[in-house]
Amino acid sequence: MKGCLFIVAAPSGAGKTTLVRELLARDSAVKLSVSFTTRKPRAGERDGVDYHFVTREQFQRMREQGEFLESAEVHGNLYGTSRVWIEGEMAAGRDILLEIDWRGAGQVRAAFSEAVGIFILPPSIEELERRLVGRGLDAADVIARRLANARNEMKHVGGFDYVIINNELHSAVDELVWVVRAARLRLPVQRAHHPQLFFQLTQSDDED
């Protein structure tokens, strides 16, 4: 029995983190993959919960040993997804969710073709800008750069299986839950989870 792998990507400000948090609260069968990073912990962040915080030397050694499913350098810091942990969890029948960008999603799907890709879009570029400004976290030039990056990221939406437009939070959460539930009903997944039942119900009958 093998678990499902879900990939959720979105431009900054589209609400990905909030949607994923709500999904995890509703569906305890989904586990969030915790990435490794070389950046320093921010206030309130916990090692092993928000990230696995490692040195650059540790990260590079892990990458050389093929332990990462995907990795990237962002603003001078390294980030990576553990291949070993994901393969072990899925082999145990647990569903795993990754929050990564479109580049990482491509690397993951190259290794796991059955992974379910979900892209979160804002209802408009104007609303995306309003949300970024409303967070009060970034200066005007940073927001402009995030918007430019978002436009580029959204061009890659065609590489995903499902698209959720996060216009109203409750509806978007519902849609994310539906996608997860629908993915579990795919034929290969059901056949893997209930092999004996499929054998009994679909074996050939000489009398027919």
C-alpha positions in Angstrom: 0.0 0.0 0.0 1.5 3.3 -1.1 0.5 6.8 0.0 -0.3 9.7 -2.3 2.1 12.6 -2.9 0.6 16.1 -3.3 2.5 19.1 -4.5 1.1 22.6 -3.8 2.6 25.6 -5.4 1.6 29.3 -5.7 3.0 32.8 -6.1 3.8 34.7 -2.9 0.5 36.2 -1.5 -1.9 33.7 -3.1 -2.6 32.1 0.2 -0.9 28.8 -0.2 0.3 28.5 3.4 -3.1 29.3 4.9 -4.9 26.8 2.6 -2.4 24.1 3.4 -2.8 24.8 7.2 -6.6 24.5 6.9 -6.3 21.2 4.9 -4.0 19.7 7.5 -6.5 20.7 10.2 -9.3 19.0 8.4 -7.5 15.9 7.2 -5.1 14.3 9.7 -4.1 11.6 7.2 -2.0 14.2 5.2 1.4 14.9 6.5 3.4 18.0 5.6 7.0 17.5 4.4 9.4 19.6 6.4 12.2 21.0 4.3 15.9 21.3 5.2 17.4 24.8 5.0 20.7 26.5 5.7 19.1 29.8 6.8 18.9 30.8 10.4 15.6 30.2 12.3 13.3 33.2 12.6 11.6 34.2 15.8 9.2 31.5 16.8 10.4 28.9 14.3 11.1 25.4 15.6 13.6 23.0 14.3 11.9 19.9 12.9 8.5 21.6 12.8 9.0 24.7 10.5 12.2 23.5 8.9 15.2 21.2 9.6 17.9 23.8 10.2 21.3 22.6 9.1 24.7 24.1 8.3 25.7 24.6 4.7 28.3 21.9 5.0 25.7 19.4 6.3 23.3 20.4 3.5 26.0 20.0 0.8 27.0 16.6 2.2 23.4 15.4 2.1 22.9 16.6 -1.5 26.1 14.9 -2.6 24.8 11.7 -1.0 21.5 12.0 -3.0 19.3 12.5 0.0 17.3 15.3 -1.6 14.4 14.9 -3.9 14.8 18.5 -5.0 16.9 21.4 -3.8 17.4 25.1 -4.7 19.2 28.2 -3.5 17.0 31.2 -2.7 18.4 34.5 -1.6 21.7 32.9 -0.6 20.1 30.1 1.4 19.8 26.4 0.4 16.5 24.5 0.7 15.9 20.8 0.1 13.2 18.1 0.3 14.2 14.8 1.8 13.9 12.0 -0.6 14.5 9.3 2.1 11.8 10.6 4.4 9.1 10.9 1.6 9.8 7.5 0.2 9.6 5.9 3.7 6.4 7.7 4.6 4.7 6.8 1.3 5.9 3.2 1.5 4.1 3.1 4.9 0.9 4.2 3.2 0.9 7.8 4.4 -0.1 10.8 2.2 2.5 13.5 2.0 2.1 17.2 0.9 4.9 19.4 -0.4 4.8 23.2 -0.4 7.4 24.1 -3.2 7.8 26.3 -6.2 7.1 25.3 -9.8 10.8 24.5 -10.4 10.8 22.1 -7.4 7.5 20.6 -8.5 9.0 19.7 -11.9 11.9 17.9 -10.1 9.6 16.0 -7.9 7.3 14.9 -10.7 10.3 13.6 -12.6 10.8 11.2 -9.7 7.2 10.6 -8.8 5.1 10.8 -12.0 2.0 9.9 -10.0 2.3 13.0 -7.8 -0.8 15.3 -7.8 0.1 18.9 -8.7 -2.1 21.7 -7.3 -1.5 25.4 -8.2 -3.1 28.2 -6.2 -4.0 31.4 -8.1 -5.1 34.7 -6.8 -8.4 36.1 -8.3 -6.5 39.0 -9.9 -3.1 40.6 -10.0 -4.7 43.6 -8.3 -5.9 41.5 -5.4 -2.5 39.8 -5.1 -0.9 43.2 -4.8 -3.4 44.3 -2.2 -2.6 41.2 -0.1 1.1 41.7 -0.3 0.7 45.3 0.8 -1.7 44.4 3.5 0.7 42.0 5.1 2.9 45.0 6.0 6.0 42.9 5.8 7.8 44.3 2.8 9.0 47.6 1.4 7.5 48.9 -1.9 10.5 47.7 -4.0 10.3 44.2 -2.5 6.5 44.0 -3.2 7.2 45.1 -6.8 9.8 42.3 -7.1 7.4 39.8 -5.6 4.7 40.8 -8.1 7.2 40.4 -11.0 8.2 37.0 -9.8 4.5 36.1 -9.4 3.7 36.9 -13.0 6.6 34.6 -14.1 5.5 31.8 -11.7 1.9 31.9 -12.9 3.0 31.3 -16.5 3.9 27.7 -15.4 0.4 26.8 -14.2 0.1 24.5 -17.2 2.4 22.0 -15.5 -0.1 21.2 -12.7 -3.2 18.9 -12.6 -5.5 21.1 -10.6 -5.9 24.9 -10.2 -7.7 26.5 -7.2 -8.5 30.2 -7.5 -8.3 31.6 -3.9 -11.0 34.2 -4.1 -12.9 33.2 -0.9 -10.9 31.3 1.7 -13.6 28.9 2.8 -14.5 27.8 -0.7 -10.8 27.5 -1.7 -10.2 25.2 1.3 -13.2 23.1 0.4 -11.8 22.7 -3.1 -8.4 21.7 -1.8 -10.0 19.0 0.4 -12.0 17.7 -2.6 -8.9 17.4 -4.7 -7.1 15.4 -2.0 -10.1 13.1 -1.6 -10.6 12.6 -5.3 -6.9 11.7 -5.7 -7.4 8.9 -3.2 -10.2 7.4 -5.4 -8.0 7.0 -8.5 -8.0 3.5 -9.8 -4.3 2.7 -9.1 -4.6 4.0 -5.6 -7.8 2.1 -4.8 -6.4 -1.1 -6.4 -3.2 -0.8 -4.3 -5.2 -0.3 -1.1 -7.8 -3.0 -1.7 -6.0 -5.7 -3.8 -8.0 -8.6 -2.4 -11.3 -6.9 -3.1 -10.3 -6.1 -6.7 -9.2 -9.7 -7.2 -12.5 -11.0 -5.9 -14.7 -8.6 -7.8 -12.9 -8.4 -11.2 -11.5 -11.9 -11.7 -12.8 -13.7 -14.8 -15.8 -16.0 -14.6 -15.8 -18.9 -17.0 -19.6 -19.0 -16.9 -20.0 -15.6 -18.5 
